[in-house]
Amino acid sequence: MTTYETLLVEVSDRVAVITLNRPEVRNAINAQVQTDLRAALDALRGDDSVGAVVLTGAGEKAFAAGADIGQLRSYDLHTGLASSMQRLYDEVETFEKPTIAAVNGYALGGGCELAMACDIRIAAGTARFGLPETNLSVLPGAGGTQRLARLVGVGRAIDLILTGDLLTADEALATGLVTRVTEPETLLATAREVARSILAKGPLAVRLARTVIRTGMDTDLRTGLVVEQLAQSLLYTTDDKREGAQAFLAKRTPNWSGL
């Protein structure tokens, strides 16, 4: 397994856990974290032993407390136009395998944006979420303005971004920002359990369902329904569809081939 300067990567039972490993700065996301995360995703993308990815943060205080403010001081027009963090989070969102954010503390700014780029967000009861960039006279520029509005609604997103207010885990659950809240000591176990549940399903169906949902969010209802229809038609032709039906009727566990 490759080692990284700012990450820990562990694979077990087809689930890879990527841990942001800068607890001394609350796992703040700097340029090296971005480089390491992109490299880790590239490695896991081609690893057939990995079916799902969990992202979390080292320590109990933070998932990721945002971008490294020390680096922010040197950012300029060209930094903004390069949008390196936004492009990285696009890669997380379009990653071919399901992604789960296990949020174990503060998820602020770029940390919150990273969690929102994942397919599923699970929070420890001690987690806190927020996009406080306006306190620094910048905005959430790694996808935050767009993904938050899609997850919690436009009005709530405007409120949270303009005020910089933080949400507790329960508030994040109530708004739809996260889908589950668990005790801190069971957070990773819960994330792994969710990942294993997904991995028990037909892999082609999981991949296409994610694609159809995300595509539909970027288009009108009718176009989304057409994409859904085409994806379903494709799945109807697969070996795994036949295996799923046969296994259900025989009351046995399906043996997926991914074909």
Secondary structure, DSSP 4 states (H G I P E B T S, - for coil): ----SSEEEEEETTEEEEEE--GGGTT-B-HHHHHHHHHHHHHHHT-TT--EEEEEESSSSEEE--B-HHHHTT--HHHHHH-HHHHHHHHHHT-SS-EEEEE-SEEETHHHHHHHHSSEEEEETT-EEE--GGGGT---TTTHHHHHHHHH-HHHHHHHHHH---EEHHHHHHHTS-SEEE-GGGHHHHHHHHHHHHHTS-HHHHHHHHHHHHHHHTS-HHHHHHHHHHHHHHHTTSHHHHHHHHHHHHTS-------
